[in-house]
Amino acid sequence: MQQRSDKWNITGQLDELRAQGLWRELRPLDEASGVTVRTAGQEWINFSSNDYLGLAGSAEMQNALAEGVARYGGGSGASRLVCGSHRAHAALEEALADFKGTEAALTFSSGFAVALGTIPALMGAEDTIILDKLSHASLVDAARLSGATIRVFPHNHLEKLERLLQTAKGRVLVVTESIFSMDGDAAPLEDIVALKNKFGAWLLVDEAHAVGVLGPQGRGLAAALGVDQQVDLHLGTLSKAFGLSGGYLAASRQVIDLLINRARSFIYSTAPPFHLAHALNVILNLIRSEQGEALRAQVLGIAKQAHDLLASMGVASPPGAAAILPLIIGEASRAVAVSSRLRDSGFLIPCIRYPTVARGSARLRITLSARHTAPQIQALGQALREALDFQD
Ligand SMILES: *Cc1c(COP(=O)(O)O)cnc(C)c1O
C-alpha cells in the first residue's frame, strides 16, 4: 500500500498544490437563495454565480419545474437515439433554433458536453482548429480530442489569427468565446467573422456568458453586433443566465444531423430529464420577453455601478465588459488571502488561479446578477478597499 501511494505520489502532488497556493477545496453550502448564500448560520452576499438574471431561484423557475415534474416526472431513462426523442426536447430545440436564428439546434446535458461532442464530430486529423488563447477548457479539450492540428492565437489578436489562417491545412475551424469567462471582455466578432470569411474557415462562438445578457431578446453578442447570421456554430449553456442546466449547439440542419450521428457526448449519454427541457422552454420565453429585457437592464445597470466602483479604485474595466469583472491580483497566495478576507466580511468572491488563468494573473472574479442591489455594491466597495489594504 505504502509503495503504491509512493508510486502515484498523491501526497506529494497535494503538498505541491498547497505550497504553490493552488490548493482547492469544496466549501459546504447549506442554502443559496437569490444572491444570498448561507452555511451554518453565516450569511454571504454572492458575487460568484453566473445566474446573471437571477432566474435560478425565481418563482417562475419553481413553477416551470413543478409543472414539468408533474407532467413528465424524473429521468428520461436512456439516450434519445435508444428510447425515442421526447417532444419536450424537440420543442426546446425548435425554440432555441428560432431564438438563435438557425435552422436547427441540439441540446446536451451540459455546455461542456456540447463542446466535447461537437468539435470532434466535425474535425479530424487532417484539419486545423485555431483557438483564442483564453478559450474555455471544454473547447481546448474538445480540440485535443478531435485529433486536429491545434493553433492558438494570443487573446483577441487579429493579426496573429490572420497569419494562422494563411497557413492552416484542411478544414479550418476558428474557435472563440464572445464574452470571455474569466476576463469578462468581448471578442472582436465583426473582425473575426470578416477573417474567417476571407479564408473560407468556419467559426464556432461560445456565448456561455453573453446569452440572456446581451443582444436583442438576450440572443448574445453576435446578435448584438449583427453578425450572428455569419457564425457557423453557436454554442451555449443553459446553466448560466438560463438558471438551470444543460447546453446547446445551434447551426444548420445538416450540421445538427451530423451531430446526432457523430457527437459521442450526445449519443452515449442519457437524455436530460424531460422536465428540465420543459422548464428551459418556459425560461427561454421569459428571457425573450419584456420581463427578460427588464432583467437584462437591471443586471447591466448593476454591472455599470460595479465598473464605476472599480474605476474609482483605479481598476479599469475590460473592453466590452458586461456582467463579469476581474480584479487582477497577481500572486495566487495573495489572491487567496484577499478572497478569504472578503469572505470574513460577508462577500463570496472567488479567487481564480492557475490553471484556470495564467500563472501570475490570479484574480478575484466578480459576477453580477439582476438581483444585486445598489447598497450591496456600495458595501462591496468598502469591503474590497479593506481587503486590499489589509494585504498591502
Ligand atoms: C461554463 C462554461 C461552459 C460549460 O458550460 P456548462 O453548462 O457549465 O457545462 C462552456 N464554455 C464557457 C465559456 C463557460 O464559461
PDBQT file of the ligand as one rigid body, heavy atoms in Angstrom, charges set to zero:
ROOT
HETATM    1  C1  LIG A 401     -19.430  27.377 -18.118  1.00  0.00    +0.000 C 
HETATM    2  C2  LIG A 401     -18.874  27.368 -19.491  1.00  0.00    +0.000 A 
HETATM    3  C3  LIG A 401     -19.035  26.269 -20.325  1.00  0.00    +0.000 A 
HETATM    4  C4  LIG A 401     -19.621  24.969 -19.832  1.00  0.00    +0.000 C 
HETATM    5  O1  LIG A 401     -20.988  25.045 -19.640  1.00  0.00    +0.000 OA
HETATM    6  P1  LIG A 401     -21.671  24.098 -18.541  1.00  0.00    +0.000 P 
HETATM    7  O2  LIG A 401     -23.091  24.103 -18.905  1.00  0.00    +0.000 OA
HETATM    8  O3  LIG A 401     -21.373  24.720 -17.219  1.00  0.00    +0.000 OA
HETATM    9  O4  LIG A 401     -21.035  22.754 -18.684  1.00  0.00    +0.000 OA
HETATM   10  C5  LIG A 401     -18.575  26.356 -21.617  1.00  0.00    +0.000 A 
HETATM   11  N1  LIG A 401     -17.966  27.464 -22.075  1.00  0.00    +0.000 NA
HETATM   12  C6  LIG A 401     -17.771  28.531 -21.278  1.00  0.00    +0.000 A 
HETATM   13  C7  LIG A 401     -17.097  29.730 -21.824  1.00  0.00    +0.000 C 
HETATM   14  C8  LIG A 401     -18.208  28.514 -19.962  1.00  0.00    +0.000 A 
HETATM   15  O5  LIG A 401     -17.966  29.550 -19.174  1.00  0.00    +0.000 OA
ENDROOT
TORSDOF 0
